[in-house]
């Protein structure tokens, strides 16, 4: 059995990545979500818990990784981030590989916020960046409960600039309206299907 066509989906915060991923799923395309994988790994009994516990016992609450405590620890000592990534990234990669191996679909979407930042685009057949104008992005993010300007700036400082992502992408979808985004998703599925049938 040949492996599925791998489409890496990414986009900066507030660009509509989760909404777009859901649209692929609604069209019957299997979607693997890197953030959801990390949540599973951090949950009670998750594969990342022992490794994180060895690095920072204070980050474990009721047998699970407490993300707030972990963030506080990283804020106090940014050098530990690479140690945490050394524990978590191989586990995420293993889960992703298992998802791909299990899939018999012709197309699989891999939803990865740090697709380009981690070099994961190298394993993709194509990449898709979702984008929106900066003012739309800012309004969407600041509309989230508890989000502040400072938090947004911190997040953006860790992400590759939108323009660079767009320049590196195979495909770009602008997410201004749900209807236009859904139409673009359907068109892209049809295009990939026609080219790689």
C-alpha positions, 0 to 999 in steps of 0.5 A, a space after each residue: 500500500 502506498 503512503 498517503 499524500 502528506 499536506 502540512 498545514 500551518 499558520 500563525 496564531 489567529 490565522 484560522 488554522 484550526 478552523 481550516 483543519 476542521 474543514 478538511 476533516 469535514 471533507 473526509 480528510 484525516 487530520 493529525 493535530 500536533 497540539 492535540 498530540 502534546 495534550 495526550 502526551 501530557 495527560 495522566 498516563 501520557 508518554 511524556 509525563 515521566 520524562 517531564 517529571 524527571 526534569 521538573 517534578 513541580 510541573 506534575 499535578 495528579 499524574 499529568 503535566 500541568 502546562 501552566 506550571 511548565 510555562 512558569 518554569 520555562 519563563 524562569 529558565 528559558 534554557 530548559 525549553 530545549 530539554 523539554 523539547 528533547 523529551 516531547 518532540 520524539 514522542 510527537 514524531 512517533 505518534 505522527 508516524 503511527 497516524 500516517 502508517 494507519 491511514 489508508 486515505 489518499 490525502 492526510 493533513 498534518 496540522 503543525 503550528 511549528 511546521 517550518 520552525 521545526 523543519 518538519 516541512 521536509 517530510 511533507 509532499 506539500 505545505 499549506 499556510 493559512 493567512 489573514 491581514 495582521 489587523 484581522 489576526 490581532 482582533 481574532 487573538 485578542 478576542 480570546 478569553 484572557 489574551 493580552 497584547 503582551 501575550 500576543 507579542 510573546 507568541 508572535 516573537 516565537 513564530 516565523 513571520 507570516 510573510 516568510 511562511 507564505 513565501 515558503 508554502 506550496 499553497 496559501 489560503 486566506 481565511 477572511 470568510 468561512 465560505 471562501 475558506 471552505 471553497 478554497 479547501 475543497 478546491 485544494 483537495 480536488 487539485 491534489 486528488 487530480 494531480 496525485 491520483 
